Amino acid sequence: MSELKLKAKEKLLAKIRKEENGCWNYTGYHNKWGYGRLRYAGKKMLAHRLSYFLFRGELVDGKFVCHTCDNPKCVNPNHLFLGTAKDNHDDAVKKGRIDTSKRAKNRWKHHTPMREIAEQCGISLYTLRIRIRRGATLEQAIARGNRHAKRS
C-alpha cells in the first residue's frame, strides 16, 4: 500500500466513532445530506467512498458506493458495496425509504419537465435546480429570473 493511502487511512480512522450497531460514524465535516467529506490526493471526496477505496479496492466509474446500513455518516467498509443507480434505488425501495405507490407516481406523471420550464423562463436548468434544492418553490425560483445572464 502506498504511503499516501496509509496516511489517508490513518486520517480517516482518527475521525471515526464506532457504534454498537457496527457503524463507523465519520466525525469530520459533513455536507447537508449527512455524508462526510475530506481531501485525498488534493481532491474532495465523500468519506464513505474514500473508505471503500482504501479498504476494499478501486472505485468503478458509473458505480455508487452504497450503504447496507442506510447511515450516510458510516464509513465501515463492511457496510459498503458498489452498485449502480438502479441497485441503490432498488435497495431504497426494498427498505421502504422510497414511496413507490401509484399516488406517488401520479404526482409527477403530468408535470412539465424542468428543462422545458427553464427554457421557457429563460434560466438555465442548473440555476433552476439549485434554487429548488436550496428551498425555493418553483414559482420563487422562476420569479428571480436569470441573474447571471449576459447583459448587453
Backbone as CSV, one residue per row, in Angstrom:
resi,resn,N_x,N_y,N_z,CA_x,CA_y,CA_z,C_x,C_y,C_z
1,MET,0.861,-1.182,0.000,0.000,0.000,0.000,0.902,1.238,0.000
2,SER,0.531,2.217,-0.814,1.343,3.427,-0.916,1.295,4.234,0.385
3,GLU,2.291,5.099,0.531,2.353,5.938,1.725,1.159,6.888,1.777
4,LEU,0.722,7.370,0.612,-0.437,8.250,0.532,-1.686,7.555,1.075
5,LYS,-1.877,6.300,0.670,-3.027,5.535,1.154,-2.935,5.275,2.656
6,LEU,-1.747,4.951,3.144,-1.577,4.695,4.581,-1.905,5.935,5.402
7,LYS,-1.422,7.105,4.955,-1.702,8.352,5.669,-3.197,8.672,5.624
8,ALA,-3.816,8.419,4.473,-5.253,8.684,4.340,-6.052,7.758,5.248
9,LYS,-5.626,6.505,5.343,-6.310,5.541,6.209,-6.202,5.968,7.671
10,GLU,-5.010,6.413,8.080,-4.812,6.889,9.460,-5.693,8.111,9.739
11,LYS,-5.730,9.026,8.787,-6.528,10.248,8.934,-8.018,9.906,9.061
12,LEU,-8.475,8.978,8.229,-9.880,8.559,8.266,-10.203,7.874,9.592
13,LEU,-9.376,6.934,9.994,-9.626,6.183,11.226,-9.559,7.063,12.474
14,ALA,-8.797,8.162,12.402,-8.700,9.077,13.540,-9.997,9.868,13.731
15,LYS,-10.840,9.872,12.705,-12.064,10.666,12.774,-13.320,9.791,12.706
16,ILE,-13.254,8.617,13.324,-14.457,7.778,13.373,-14.838,7.478,14.814
17,ARG,-16.122,7.234,14.994,-16.648,6.793,16.286,-17.395,5.487,16.006
18,LYS,-16.927,4.406,16.616,-17.564,3.106,16.390,-18.817,2.993,17.248
19,GLU,-19.903,2.615,16.602,-21.196,2.488,17.273,-21.502,1.018,17.557
20,GLU,-22.449,0.778,18.470,-22.828,-0.594,18.831,-23.393,-1.375,17.650
21,ASN,-24.033,-0.667,16.708,-24.642,-1.345,15.557,-23.616,-1.687,14.480
22,GLY,-22.339,-1.390,14.735,-21.281,-1.715,13.787,-20.895,-0.569,12.873
23,CYS,-21.660,0.516,12.881,-21.332,1.662,12.039,-20.076,2.359,12.567
24,TRP,-19.273,2.850,11.639,-18.142,3.695,11.965,-18.543,5.094,11.512
25,ASN,-19.043,5.914,12.409,-19.511,7.241,12.043,-18.345,8.206,11.893
26,TYR,-18.276,8.834,10.733,-17.237,9.821,10.462,-17.569,11.089,11.233
27,THR,-16.621,11.598,11.988,-16.883,12.750,12.863,-16.350,14.063,12.299
28,GLY,-15.749,14.017,11.124,-15.254,15.240,10.494,-16.389,16.005,9.830
29,TYR,-16.048,16.856,8.876,-17.023,17.684,8.175,-18.058,16.823,7.460
30,HIS,-19.329,17.250,7.519,-20.423,16.586,6.808,-21.126,17.581,5.903
31,ASN,-21.562,17.135,4.722,-22.349,18.014,3.859,-23.798,18.022,4.348
32,LYS,-24.670,18.770,3.669,-26.039,18.924,4.162,-26.863,17.637,4.083
33,TRP,-26.384,16.633,3.368,-27.079,15.344,3.311,-26.530,14.364,4.338
34,GLY,-25.543,14.791,5.137,-25.004,13.954,6.204,-23.795,13.128,5.828
35,TYR,-23.324,13.248,4.584,-22.163,12.481,4.145,-20.881,13.218,4.527
36,GLY,-19.922,12.475,5.087,-18.652,13.054,5.446,-17.856,13.447,4.208
37,ARG,-17.055,14.493,4.325,-16.196,14.940,3.223,-14.796,15.160,3.750
38,LEU,-13.817,14.812,2.933,-12.430,15.087,3.255,-11.619,15.092,1.975
39,ARG,-10.357,15.434,2.089,-9.489,15.501,0.907,-8.603,14.259,0.827
40,TYR,-8.393,13.827,-0.423,-7.459,12.744,-0.692,-6.764,13.087,-2.011
41,ALA,-5.469,13.097,-1.996,-4.671,13.406,-3.186,-5.094,14.740,-3.807
42,GLY,-5.394,15.716,-2.955,-5.747,17.048,-3.421,-7.172,17.217,-3.905
43,LYS,-7.981,16.170,-3.807,-9.373,16.239,-4.259,-10.316,16.031,-3.095
44,LYS,-11.466,16.719,-3.134,-12.502,16.482,-2.134,-13.186,15.167,-2.460
45,MET,-13.406,14.363,-1.420,-14.073,13.072,-1.602,-15.088,12.866,-0.500
46,LEU,-16.109,12.103,-0.797,-17.033,11.681,0.242,-16.321,10.616,1.071
47,ALA,-16.475,10.695,2.378,-15.732,9.819,3.294,-16.029,8.345,3.054
48,HIS,-17.291,7.995,2.763,-17.608,6.574,2.553,-16.985,6.054,1.256
49,ARG,-16.855,6.906,0.253,-16.202,6.487,-0.992,-14.697,6.278,-0.761
50,LEU,-14.103,7.180,0.016,-12.684,7.022,0.328,-12.458,5.757,1.141
51,SER,-13.329,5.487,2.096,-13.205,4.282,2.907,-13.276,3.032,2.031
52,TYR,-14.225,3.011,1.118,-14.338,1.858,0.214,-13.028,1.691,-0.565
53,PHE,-12.528,2.782,-1.104,-11.293,2.756,-1.891,-10.110,2.257,-1.066
54,LEU,-9.979,2.748,0.153,-8.831,2.392,0.990,-8.886,0.956,1.506
55,PHE,-10.079,0.479,1.834,-10.211,-0.830,2.473,-10.645,-1.957,1.533
56,ARG,-11.400,-1.624,0.489,-11.981,-2.683,-0.350,-11.391,-2.737,-1.750
57,GLY,-11.005,-1.587,-2.291,-10.430,-1.607,-3.640,-10.872,-0.433,-4.480
58,GLU,-10.535,-0.502,-5.736,-10.778,0.597,-6.666,-12.251,0.937,-6.815
59,LEU,-12.493,2.227,-7.027,-13.836,2.696,-7.351,-14.017,2.547,-8.857
60,VAL,-15.220,2.216,-9.278,-15.505,1.996,-10.689,-16.358,3.148,-11.193
61,ASP,-15.965,3.735,-12.335,-16.749,4.823,-12.913,-18.182,4.378,-13.139
62,GLY,-19.111,5.255,-12.801,-20.522,4.957,-13.000,-21.144,4.126,-11.892
63,LYS,-20.369,3.770,-10.888,-20.889,2.975,-9.768,-20.992,3.851,-8.524
64,PHE,-21.996,3.581,-7.735,-22.192,4.241,-6.458,-21.548,3.393,-5.369
65,VAL,-21.132,4.021,-4.280,-20.767,3.281,-3.072,-21.991,3.401,-2.175
66,CYS,-22.694,2.295,-2.001,-23.969,2.260,-1.285,-23.767,1.737,0.135
67,HIS,-24.679,2.119,1.017,-24.643,1.688,2.418,-25.667,0.585,2.673
68,THR,-25.242,-0.505,3.272,-26.214,-1.519,3.699,-26.950,-1.046,4.945
69,CYS,-26.320,-0.127,5.698,-26.871,0.343,6.969,-27.732,1.600,6.821
70,ASP,-27.759,2.204,5.631,-28.533,3.428,5.367,-28.117,4.589,6.260
71,ASN,-26.871,4.617,6.667,-26.355,5.682,7.524,-25.303,6.452,6.732
72,PRO,-25.620,7.672,6.274,-24.660,8.410,5.442,-23.349,8.754,6.151
73,LYS,-23.330,8.748,7.475,-22.100,9.041,8.218,-21.179,7.826,8.313
74,CYS,-21.717,6.648,8.026,-20.959,5.405,8.209,-19.894,5.224,7.133
75,VAL,-18.675,4.873,7.592,-17.565,4.593,6.684,-17.015,3.179,6.902
76,ASN,-17.762,2.339,7.617,-17.338,0.957,7.839,-17.321,0.243,6.484
77,PRO,-16.163,-0.229,6.030,-16.095,-0.870,4.715,-16.976,-2.113,4.603
78,ASN,-17.298,-2.738,5.736,-18.177,-3.907,5.710,-19.643,-3.527,5.513
79,HIS,-19.955,-2.248,5.622,-21.316,-1.762,5.402,-21.474,-1.131,4.021
80,LEU,-20.432,-1.197,3.198,-20.436,-0.523,1.892,-20.359,-1.535,0.764
81,PHE,-21.052,-1.219,-0.336,-20.970,-2.055,-1.528,-21.077,-1.194,-2.771
82,LEU,-20.483,-1.659,-3.865,-20.587,-0.953,-5.134,-21.878,-1.370,-5.822
83,GLY,-22.549,-0.398,-6.414,-23.776,-0.698,-7.135,-24.096,0.393,-8.130
84,THR,-25.008,0.095,-9.012,-25.462,1.072,-9.996,-26.516,1.965,-9.350
85,ALA,-26.945,2.984,-10.075,-28.033,3.840,-9.593,-29.282,2.990,-9.365
86,LYS,-29.517,2.027,-10.262,-30.678,1.140,-10.111,-30.549,0.279,-8.855
87,ASP,-29.359,-0.253,-8.604,-29.137,-1.058,-7.391,-29.438,-0.227,-6.143
88,ASN,-28.960,1.018,-6.136,-29.165,1.904,-4.993,-30.658,2.203,-4.817
89,HIS,-31.343,2.469,-5.918,-32.780,2.755,-5.872,-33.546,1.523,-5.401
90,ASP,-33.237,0.359,-5.979,-33.931,-0.876,-5.596,-33.727,-1.188,-4.111
91,ASP,-32.516,-0.933,-3.601,-32.224,-1.141,-2.187,-33.096,-0.222,-1.329
92,ALA,-33.230,1.040,-1.750,-34.056,2.006,-1.008,-35.522,1.602,-1.025
93,VAL,-36.010,1.125,-2.165,-37.406,0.680,-2.283,-37.638,-0.523,-1.377
94,LYS,-36.721,-1.487,-1.432,-36.834,-2.703,-0.628,-36.900,-2.383,0.867
95,LYS,-36.172,-1.347,1.291,-36.127,-0.968,2.703,-37.215,0.039,3.076
96,GLY,-38.060,0.402,2.106,-39.177,1.297,2.391,-38.799,2.762,2.510
97,ARG,-37.667,3.158,1.941,-37.251,4.558,2.025,-37.784,5.391,0.868
98,ILE,-38.381,4.745,-0.132,-38.948,5.461,-1.279,-40.389,5.010,-1.469
99,ASP,-41.279,5.990,-1.635,-42.697,5.715,-1.856,-42.900,5.336,-3.316
100,THR,-43.278,4.098,-3.573,-43.494,3.644,-4.945,-44.980,3.428,-5.239
101,SER,-45.826,3.992,-4.397,-47.265,3.813,-4.588,-47.731,4.524,-5.858
102,LYS,-48.899,4.157,-6.324,-49.472,4.774,-7.516,-49.650,6.274,-7.297
103,ARG,-50.031,6.663,-6.081,-50.226,8.075,-5.759,-48.931,8.861,-5.965
104,ALA,-47.821,8.301,-5.509,-46.527,8.974,-5.643,-46.134,9.096,-7.109
105,LYS,-46.379,8.059,-7.894,-46.037,8.093,-9.321,-46.877,9.128,-10.051
106,ASN,-48.162,9.234,-9.691,-49.051,10.174,-10.369,-48.721,11.625,-10.053
107,ARG,-48.046,11.879,-8.940,-47.666,13.248,-8.602,-46.850,13.888,-9.712
108,TRP,-46.001,13.095,-10.349,-45.091,13.628,-11.360,-45.516,13.289,-12.788
109,LYS,-46.547,12.495,-12.931,-46.924,11.977,-14.244,-47.220,13.081,-15.263
110,HIS,-47.934,14.107,-14.865,-48.383,15.115,-15.816,-47.632,16.436,-15.685
111,HIS,-46.527,16.437,-14.998,-45.768,17.677,-14.824,-44.849,17.934,-16.010
112,THR,-44.621,19.187,-16.288,-43.702,19.593,-17.345,-42.278,19.358,-16.864
113,PRO,-41.423,18.783,-17.716,-40.025,18.568,-17.315,-39.342,19.895,-16.955
114,MET,-38.454,19.850,-15.986,-37.770,21.059,-15.520,-36.986,21.730,-16.640
115,ARG,-36.441,20.946,-17.563,-35.677,21.516,-18.677,-36.564,22.451,-19.498
116,GLU,-37.800,22.016,-19.766,-38.732,22.844,-20.532,-39.097,24.118,-19.765
117,ILE,-39.331,23.976,-18.468,-39.675,25.143,-17.644,-38.532,26.148,-17.679
118,ALA,-37.304,25.654,-17.508,-36.134,26.538,-17.509,-36.014,27.271,-18.844
119,GLU,-36.169,26.535,-19.938,-36.070,27.149,-21.271,-37.149,28.206,-21.473
120,GLN,-38.379,27.888,-21.073,-39.486,28.827,-21.239,-39.282,30.097,-20.419
121,CYS,-38.599,29.974,-19.277,-38.412,31.120,-18.379,-37.088,31.833,-18.601
122,GLY,-36.271,31.325,-19.511,-35.004,31.981,-19.823,-33.936,31.824,-18.749
123,ILE,-33.996,30.734,-17.985,-32.951,30.461,-16.997,-32.377,29.080,-17.282
124,SER,-31.185,28.851,-16.788,-30.557,27.555,-17.045,-31.189,26.480,-16.153
125,LEU,-31.134,25.264,-16.628,-31.632,24.128,-15.843,-30.862,24.033,-14.526
126,TYR,-29.544,24.266,-14.592,-28.701,24.223,-13.396,-29.199,25.223,-12.354
127,THR,-29.429,26.465,-12.786,-29.889,27.515,-11.869,-31.221,27.133,-11.239
128,LEU,-32.134,26.635,-12.056,-33.458,26.240,-11.551,-33.325,25.144,-10.498
129,ARG,-32.531,24.129,-10.790,-32.360,23.022,-9.840,-31.718,23.485,-8.533
130,ILE,-30.692,24.320,-8.624,-30.009,24.814,-7.419,-30.980,25.590,-6.543
131,ARG,-31.770,26.460,-7.141,-32.712,27.265,-6.356,-33.726,26.382,-5.641
132,ILE,-34.211,25.361,-6.308,-35.194,24.463,-5.697,-34.539,23.643,-4.586
133,ARG,-33.311,23.166,-4.813,-32.598,22.413,-3.773,-32.352,23.264,-2.532
134,ARG,-32.234,24.567,-2.730,-31.990,25.477,-1.608,-33.276,25.909,-0.924
135,GLY,-34.407,25.340,-1.360,-35.648,25.572,-0.636,-36.661,26.472,-1.309
136,ALA,-36.346,27.018,-2.479,-37.307,27.879,-3.171,-38.413,27.031,-3.788
137,THR,-39.604,27.572,-3.828,-40.671,26.913,-4.577,-40.383,27.142,-6.050
138,LEU,-41.058,26.414,-6.923,-40.863,26.590,-8.358,-41.169,28.032,-8.760
139,GLU,-42.248,28.573,-8.212,-42.637,29.946,-8.540,-41.561,30.941,-8.109
140,GLN,-40.995,30.752,-6.925,-39.940,31.650,-6.434,-38.683,31.529,-7.295
141,ALA,-38.343,30.306,-7.662,-37.137,30.080,-8.465,-37.251,30.751,-9.826
142,ILE,-38.443,30.705,-10.400,-38.668,31.313,-11.714,-38.728,32.834,-11.594
143,ALA,-39.383,33.330,-10.550,-39.587,34.774,-10.383,-38.277,35.533,-10.264
144,ARG,-37.248,34.884,-9.740,-35.954,35.565,-9.555,-35.256,35.806,-10.875
145,GLY,-35.707,35.153,-11.948,-35.098,35.362,-13.256,-33.689,34.811,-13.310
146,ASN,-32.970,35.236,-14.333,-31.613,34.759,-14.539,-30.648,35.888,-14.213
147,ARG,-30.157,35.922,-12.992,-29.248,36.979,-12.555,-27.898,36.876,-13.237
148,HIS,-27.583,35.705,-13.800,-26.270,35.506,-14.392,-26.281,35.653,-15.909
149,ALA,-27.405,36.097,-16.444,-27.493,36.259,-17.900,-26.581,37.403,-18.337
150,LYS,-26.052,37.280,-19.546,-25.190,38.333,-20.078,-26.040,39.543,-20.385
151,ARG,-25.574,40.703,-19.959,-26.298,41.948,-20.220,-25.644,42.648,-21.383
152,SER,-26.473,43.220,-22.245,-25.899,43.912,-23.397,-25.910,45.408,-23.220
